[in-house]
Amino acid sequence: MSMAVVGMIAGMALGFAGYFGGFGAFLLVAALGAVGFVVGRFLDGDLDPGEFFRPRDREGRRR
């Protein structure tokens, strides 16, 4: 499935949540979608948990 189709499905889900559930449901669906995206990237091996916890040097770069 292409990323355009995934984006369209995510947009439709957010639209339905906003229309039927209000702004609170919209935020909940958006937050859970973001968490699902990060977990999916982690399970695919594209994301290393250490990237979130590595210290940065003074210029803001990762070591």
C-alpha positions in Angstrom: 0.0 0.0 0.0 1.4 3.4 -1.0 2.0 6.1 1.5 -0.6 8.3 -0.4 -3.3 5.7 0.3 -2.2 5.4 4.0 -2.3 9.2 4.3 -5.7 9.3 2.7 -7.1 6.7 5.1 -5.6 8.5 8.1 -7.1 11.7 6.9 -10.5 10.1 6.5 -10.3 8.6 10.0 -9.5 12.0 11.5 -12.3 13.6 9.5 -14.9 11.1 10.7 -13.6 11.4 14.3 -13.9 15.2 14.1 -17.3 15.1 12.5 -19.0 12.5 14.7 -17.1 12.8 17.9 -16.0 16.5 18.1 -12.6 18.0 18.7 -11.7 15.7 21.6 -12.2 12.6 19.5 -10.2 14.2 16.7 -7.3 14.8 19.1 -7.5 11.3 20.5 -7.5 9.7 17.0 -4.5 11.9 16.0 -2.5 11.0 19.1 -3.2 7.3 18.9 -2.3 7.4 15.2 1.0 9.1 16.0 1.8 6.4 18.7 0.9 3.7 16.2 3.1 5.2 13.6 6.1 5.3 16.0 5.5 1.7 17.2 5.1 0.5 13.6 8.4 2.2 12.6 10.1 0.6 15.6 8.7 -2.9 14.8 9.9 -2.5 11.1 13.4 -1.8 12.4 13.5 1.8 11.0 13.7 3.3 14.4 16.1 2.7 17.2 14.8 3.4 20.8 18.3 4.8 21.6 17.6 7.7 19.2 15.2 9.2 21.7 17.6 9.0 24.6 21.1 9.9 23.2 22.5 13.1 24.6 23.2 16.0 22.2 26.4 18.1 22.2 26.4 21.8 22.5 25.6 22.5 18.9 22.5 20.3 19.1 23.9 17.4 17.1 23.7 13.8 18.2 27.0 12.1 19.1 
